[in-house]
Amino acid sequence: MTVFTIGYEGLNIDAFVSLLAEHDIETVVDVRELPLSRKPGFSKKALAGILNLSGVEYVHMVELGCPKPVRDRYREDGNWKRYTEGFLKYLKGQEATIAGLSELVRSSNCALLCFEADYNFCHRSMVANAVRDYCGAGVQHIRAAPARTASPAGF
């Protein structure tokens, strides 16, 4: 049992769908609080439609998105450590949602979706770790674009 993560930064929709197929992903779990994107095909309705045509289920778990106050603070100060602390504090209150996601991971090959190519600087890795801690699932990050080589300011 493994929970995958994927970021669509640097990808077009065709490359994204191909990566999902390469990893036999059956369900994409969107963990963006606001599933909107300026990139064609990555906003909620368009993405759900494209995935469904490809035989992949789309699930949006708004409760696992990073809350606006935490995102806004990070935009202001660029402090990744503070962002991580804020999100993990929020995530502790989402145990029922983590339990539901864990059940989905047990029954389907799932990939958690967010924007950032580098999972080290994305909240989806923290969500994946919460699933691992809850049900013992392995975590695998699907790499699509070159990872950032420098840490964000303030880390």
Secondary structure, 3 states (H helix, E strand, C coil): CEEEEEECCCCCHHHHHHHHHHCCCCEEEECCCCCCCCCCCCCHHHHHHHHHHCCCEEEECHHHCCCHHHHHHHHHHCCHHHHHHHHHHHHHCCHHHHHHHHHHHHHCCEEEEECCCCHHHCHHHHHHHHHHHHHCCEEEEECCCCCCCCCCCCC
